[in-house]
Amino acid sequence: MSERGAGFGPFLLGLTVGAVIGFLFAPDAGEVTRGKLTKKLRGLRDLAEEKVGELAEGETGPAALPSAREELERRLAEARRRRRTGKPARAATEEVAEEDEPVA
Protein backbone atom coordinates (compact mmCIF):
# COMPACT_ATOMS: atom_id res chain seq x y z
CA MET A 1 0.00 0.00 0.00
CA SER A 2 1.37 3.44 -0.89
CA GLU A 3 1.73 6.43 1.42
CA ARG A 4 -0.64 8.52 -0.72
CA GLY A 5 -3.68 6.27 -0.36
CA ALA A 6 -3.26 5.71 3.38
CA GLY A 7 -4.50 9.21 4.34
CA PHE A 8 -7.68 9.31 2.27
CA GLY A 9 -9.85 7.21 4.61
CA PRO A 10 -9.05 9.27 7.73
CA PHE A 11 -9.60 12.43 5.68
CA LEU A 12 -13.12 11.34 4.70
CA LEU A 13 -13.87 10.31 8.29
CA GLY A 14 -12.72 13.70 9.58
CA LEU A 15 -14.76 15.50 6.92
CA THR A 16 -17.90 13.57 7.85
CA VAL A 17 -17.44 14.05 11.60
CA GLY A 18 -16.79 17.77 11.11
CA ALA A 19 -19.92 18.20 8.99
CA VAL A 20 -22.10 16.37 11.54
CA ILE A 21 -20.72 18.43 14.43
CA GLY A 22 -21.24 21.60 12.39
CA PHE A 23 -24.89 20.75 11.77
CA LEU A 24 -25.51 19.85 15.41
CA PHE A 25 -23.94 22.96 16.91
CA ALA A 26 -24.87 25.60 14.31
CA PRO A 27 -26.08 28.67 16.24
CA ASP A 28 -28.71 29.68 13.67
CA ALA A 29 -30.76 28.20 10.87
CA GLY A 30 -29.30 28.14 7.37
CA GLU A 31 -31.33 31.13 6.13
CA VAL A 32 -30.27 33.31 9.05
CA THR A 33 -26.61 32.34 8.65
CA ARG A 34 -26.69 33.04 4.90
CA GLY A 35 -28.32 36.41 5.57
CA LYS A 36 -25.61 37.37 8.08
CA LEU A 37 -22.88 36.23 5.70
CA THR A 38 -24.45 38.17 2.81
CA LYS A 39 -24.67 41.32 4.94
CA LYS A 40 -21.01 41.07 5.98
CA LEU A 41 -19.87 40.41 2.41
CA ARG A 42 -21.82 43.43 1.14
CA GLY A 43 -20.16 45.56 3.82
CA LEU A 44 -16.73 44.34 2.72
CA ARG A 45 -17.60 44.99 -0.92
CA ASP A 46 -18.73 48.54 -0.12
CA LEU A 47 -15.54 49.16 1.86
CA ALA A 48 -13.42 47.86 -1.03
CA GLU A 49 -15.29 50.08 -3.52
CA GLU A 50 -14.75 53.07 -1.23
CA LYS A 51 -11.01 52.41 -0.99
CA VAL A 52 -10.73 51.97 -4.76
CA GLY A 53 -12.56 55.28 -5.23
CA GLU A 54 -10.17 57.01 -2.85
CA LEU A 55 -7.17 55.61 -4.72
CA ALA A 56 -8.63 56.64 -8.07
CA GLU A 57 -9.26 60.18 -6.82
CA GLY A 58 -5.71 60.40 -5.51
CA GLU A 59 -4.23 59.44 -8.86
CA THR A 60 -6.21 61.94 -10.89
CA GLY A 61 -6.33 64.78 -8.36
CA PRO A 62 -4.06 67.84 -8.28
CA ALA A 63 -1.76 66.28 -5.68
CA ALA A 64 -1.16 63.19 -7.82
CA LEU A 65 2.18 61.48 -7.56
CA PRO A 66 4.45 61.82 -10.59
CA SER A 67 4.78 58.84 -12.87
CA ALA A 68 7.91 56.74 -12.64
CA ARG A 69 9.23 58.21 -15.87
CA GLU A 70 8.69 61.79 -14.66
CA GLU A 71 10.40 60.98 -11.37
CA LEU A 72 13.41 59.44 -13.15
CA GLU A 73 13.68 62.42 -15.49
CA ARG A 74 13.57 64.80 -12.53
CA ARG A 75 16.29 62.88 -10.69
CA LEU A 76 18.43 62.75 -13.82
CA ALA A 77 18.10 66.51 -14.27
CA GLU A 78 19.08 67.08 -10.63
CA ALA A 79 22.09 64.78 -11.00
CA ARG A 80 23.22 66.67 -14.10
CA ARG A 81 22.80 69.97 -12.29
CA ARG A 82 24.86 68.74 -9.33
CA ARG A 83 27.53 67.44 -11.68
CA ARG A 84 27.79 70.80 -13.45
CA THR A 85 27.97 72.79 -10.22
CA GLY A 86 30.63 70.49 -8.76
CA LYS A 87 28.70 69.59 -5.64
CA PRO A 88 30.42 66.81 -3.65
CA ALA A 89 29.15 63.29 -4.26
CA ARG A 90 28.54 62.68 -0.55
CA ALA A 91 26.07 65.55 -0.27
CA ALA A 92 24.25 64.27 -3.34
CA THR A 93 23.76 60.81 -1.82
CA GLU A 94 22.51 62.36 1.41
CA GLU A 95 19.87 64.27 -0.55
CA VAL A 96 18.77 61.10 -2.34
CA ALA A 97 18.56 59.24 0.97
CA GLU A 98 16.34 61.96 2.35
CA GLU A 99 14.12 61.86 -0.74
CA ASP A 100 13.72 58.09 -0.67
CA GLU A 101 12.41 57.87 2.88
CA PRO A 102 8.80 56.65 2.99
CA VAL A 103 6.23 59.37 3.52
CA ALA A 104 3.28 57.30 4.70
C-alpha positions as CSV (number, residue, x, y, z in Angstrom):
1,M,0.0,0.0,0.0
2,S,1.4,3.4,-0.9
3,E,1.7,6.4,1.4
4,R,-0.6,8.5,-0.7
5,G,-3.7,6.3,-0.4
6,A,-3.3,5.7,3.4
7,G,-4.5,9.2,4.3
8,F,-7.7,9.3,2.3
9,G,-9.8,7.2,4.6
10,P,-9.0,9.3,7.7
11,F,-9.6,12.4,5.7
12,L,-13.1,11.3,4.7
13,L,-13.9,10.3,8.3
14,G,-12.7,13.7,9.6
15,L,-14.8,15.5,6.9
16,T,-17.9,13.6,7.9
17,V,-17.4,14.0,11.6
18,G,-16.8,17.8,11.1
19,A,-19.9,18.2,9.0
20,V,-22.1,16.4,11.5
21,I,-20.7,18.4,14.4
22,G,-21.2,21.6,12.4
23,F,-24.9,20.7,11.8
24,L,-25.5,19.8,15.4
25,F,-23.9,23.0,16.9
26,A,-24.9,25.6,14.3
27,P,-26.1,28.7,16.2
28,D,-28.7,29.7,13.7
29,A,-30.8,28.2,10.9
30,G,-29.3,28.1,7.4
31,E,-31.3,31.1,6.1
32,V,-30.3,33.3,9.0
33,T,-26.6,32.3,8.7
34,R,-26.7,33.0,4.9
35,G,-28.3,36.4,5.6
36,K,-25.6,37.4,8.1
37,L,-22.9,36.2,5.7
38,T,-24.4,38.2,2.8
39,K,-24.7,41.3,4.9
40,K,-21.0,41.1,6.0
41,L,-19.9,40.4,2.4
42,R,-21.8,43.4,1.1
43,G,-20.2,45.6,3.8
44,L,-16.7,44.3,2.7
45,R,-17.6,45.0,-0.9
46,D,-18.7,48.5,-0.1
47,L,-15.5,49.2,1.9
48,A,-13.4,47.9,-1.0
49,E,-15.3,50.1,-3.5
50,E,-14.8,53.1,-1.2
51,K,-11.0,52.4,-1.0
52,V,-10.7,52.0,-4.8
53,G,-12.6,55.3,-5.2
54,E,-10.2,57.0,-2.8
55,L,-7.2,55.6,-4.7
56,A,-8.6,56.6,-8.1
57,E,-9.3,60.2,-6.8
58,G,-5.7,60.4,-5.5
59,E,-4.2,59.4,-8.9
60,T,-6.2,61.9,-10.9
61,G,-6.3,64.8,-8.4
62,P,-4.1,67.8,-8.3
63,A,-1.8,66.3,-5.7
64,A,-1.2,63.2,-7.8
65,L,2.2,61.5,-7.6
66,P,4.4,61.8,-10.6
67,S,4.8,58.8,-12.9
68,A,7.9,56.7,-12.6
69,R,9.2,58.2,-15.9
70,E,8.7,61.8,-14.7
71,E,10.4,61.0,-11.4
72,L,13.4,59.4,-13.2
73,E,13.7,62.4,-15.5
74,R,13.6,64.8,-12.5
75,R,16.3,62.9,-10.7
76,L,18.4,62.8,-13.8
77,A,18.1,66.5,-14.3
78,E,19.1,67.1,-10.6
79,A,22.1,64.8,-11.0
80,R,23.2,66.7,-14.1
81,R,22.8,70.0,-12.3
82,R,24.9,68.7,-9.3
83,R,27.5,67.4,-11.7
84,R,27.8,70.8,-13.4
85,T,28.0,72.8,-10.2
86,G,30.6,70.5,-8.8
87,K,28.7,69.6,-5.6
88,P,30.4,66.8,-3.6
89,A,29.1,63.3,-4.3
90,R,28.5,62.7,-0.6
91,A,26.1,65.5,-0.3
92,A,24.2,64.3,-3.3
93,T,23.8,60.8,-1.8
94,E,22.5,62.4,1.4
95,E,19.9,64.3,-0.5
96,V,18.8,61.1,-2.3
97,A,18.6,59.2,1.0
98,E,16.3,62.0,2.4
99,E,14.1,61.9,-0.7
100,D,13.7,58.1,-0.7
101,E,12.4,57.9,2.9
102,P,8.8,56.6,3.0
103,V,6.2,59.4,3.5
104,A,3.3,57.3,4.7
